[in-house]
Amino acid sequence: MSVKSTANRLEKFLHMVGVLPSHGGKGLGFQVSLAALRQMKREGFTQSVLETDDFRIPAIVTYLKLNFQPEIIHDN
């Protein structure tokens, strides 16, 4: 996790969540992300953000299960 300052608030940034391929499909990414988000809440943060690529479908599914709302951004 890292802290990101934006406008008038501080947000926590969920960053670089990964699982070894041999352990994929077991819900570990979800559990690690959930633990990180709970820690953010205990620290008083009410907002968290993350970024991912559109081809990382398992990650996107996990983030949707964690109630993140997608914001589609195109760099080009």
ROMIBA-78862 format. One record per residue: residue number from 1; x, y, z of N, C-alpha, C in turn. Coordinates in steps of 0.1 Angstrom, whole numbers. Atoms other than C-alpha are relative to their C-alpha. Layout:
<sites>
  seq   n.xx   n.yy   n.zz  ca.xx  ca.yy  ca.zz   c.xx   c.yy   c.zz
  NUM      X      Y      Z      X      Y      Z      X      Y      Z
...
</sites>
This chain:
<sites>
  seq   n.xx   n.yy   n.zz  ca.xx  ca.yy  ca.zz   c.xx   c.yy   c.zz
    1      8    -12      0      0      0      0      9     12      0
    2     -7    -12     -1     11     35     -5    -11     11      2
    3      9    -11     -3     -4     69      5      1      9    -12
    4      1     -9     11    -15     92    -23     -7     12      4
    5      7    -12     -3    -23    128    -18     -7      5    -12
    6      8     -6     11    -51    142    -40     -8     11      5
    7      8    -12     -4    -68    176    -38      1      3     15
    8      1     -3    -14    -79    179     -2     -1    -12      9
    9      1     12     -8    -77    143     10     12     -9     -2
   10    -10     11      2    -54    114     14     -7    -13     -3
   11      6     13      3    -62     81     -2     11    -10      1
   12    -10     11      1    -45     48      1     -1     -7    -13
   13     -1      6     14    -34     31    -31      3    -14      2
   14     -3     14      0    -37     -6    -34      9     -3    -12
   15    -10      1     11     -7    -16    -54      8    -13      0
   16     -8     12      2     10    -47    -68     -4    -12      8
   17      5     12     -6    -12    -75    -56      3    -11    -10
   18     -2     11      9     -1   -108    -71      1    -13      8
   19      0     14     -6     -2   -146    -65      8     -8    -10
   20     -7      9      9     21   -172    -79    -10     -8     -8
   21     10      7      8      4   -190   -108     -4    -14      6
   22      4     13     -6      6   -223    -89    -10      1     12
   23     10     -2    -11    -16   -208    -62    -12      8     -5
   24     11     -7      6    -40   -190    -86    -13     -7      2
   25     13      6     -1    -77   -196    -83     -5     -4     13
   26      3      4    -13    -77   -200    -46     -6     11      9
   27      5    -11     -7    -90   -166    -37     10      8      9
   28    -10     -6     -8    -57   -155    -22      2     15     -3
   29     -1    -14      3    -56   -122    -41    -11      8      6
   30     11     -6     -7    -90   -114    -27      3      2     14
   31     -3      0    -14    -80   -122      8     11     10      4
   32    -11     -9     -2    -48   -102      6     -5     14     -2
   33      6    -13      3    -66    -72     -9    -10      4     11
   34     10     -3    -11    -94    -74     17      8      4     13
   35     -8     -3    -12    -68    -75     45      6     14     -1
   36     -6    -13      2    -51    -44     31    -10     11      1
   37     11     -9     -1    -84    -26     27     -5      2     14
   38      4     -1    -14    -94    -34     63     10      8      8
   39    -11     -8     -7    -60    -20     75     -2     15     -3
   40      2    -14      4    -66     12     55    -12      6      8
   41     11     -5     -7   -100     15     72      4      3     15
   42     -4     -2    -14    -85     10    107      9     12      2
   43     -9    -12     -1    -60     38     99     -8     13     -3
   44      8    -12      1    -89     61     92     -2      5    -15
   45      2     -4     14    -88     62     54    -14     -5     -5
   46     13      3      5   -122     62     37     -1     -2    -15
   47     -1      2     14   -111     60      1     12     -8     -3
   48    -12      7      6    -88     37    -18     -1     -1    -15
   49      0      0     15    -78     36    -54     10    -11     -4
   50    -10     10      6    -60     11    -77     -1      2    -15
   51      0      0     15    -51      8   -113      4    -14     -5
   52     -4     13      6    -49    -23   -135     -2      1    -15
   53      2      0     15    -48    -32   -172    -12     -8     -3
   54     13      7      3    -79    -43   -190      2    -15     -4
   55     -2     14      3    -64    -77   -199      2     -8     13
   56     -1      8    -13    -60    -87   -162    -13     -3      6
   57     14      4     -3    -94   -103   -160     -1     -5     14
   58      1      5    -13    -88   -122   -128      1     11     11
   59     -1    -12    -10    -77    -90   -110    -12      8     -1
   60     12     -8      2   -107    -71   -124    -11     -6      8
   61     11      8     -7   -131    -98   -111      2      2     15
   62     -3     -2    -14   -114    -96    -77     -4     14      5
   63      3    -14     -4   -117    -58    -76    -15      3      0
   64     14     -2      1   -153    -59    -86     -7     -6     12
   65      5      7    -12   -160    -84    -58      3      8     13
   66     -3     -8    -11   -144    -59    -34     -7     14     -1
   67      8    -12      2   -168    -32    -46      7     12     -6
   68     -6    -11      8   -144    -11    -66     -8      3    -12
   69      7     -4     12   -161      9    -93      9      3    -11
   70     -9     -3     11   -144      9   -127     -1     14     -5
   71     -1    -13      7   -133     41   -143      9     -3    -12
   72     -8      4     12   -122     34   -179      7     12     -5
   73     -8    -11      4    -93     56   -189      9     -5    -12
   74     -9      3     12    -75     55   -223     11     10      0
   75    -11     -9      1    -40     69   -225      2      6    -13
   76     -2     -6     13    -42     75   -262    -13      5     -6
</sites>
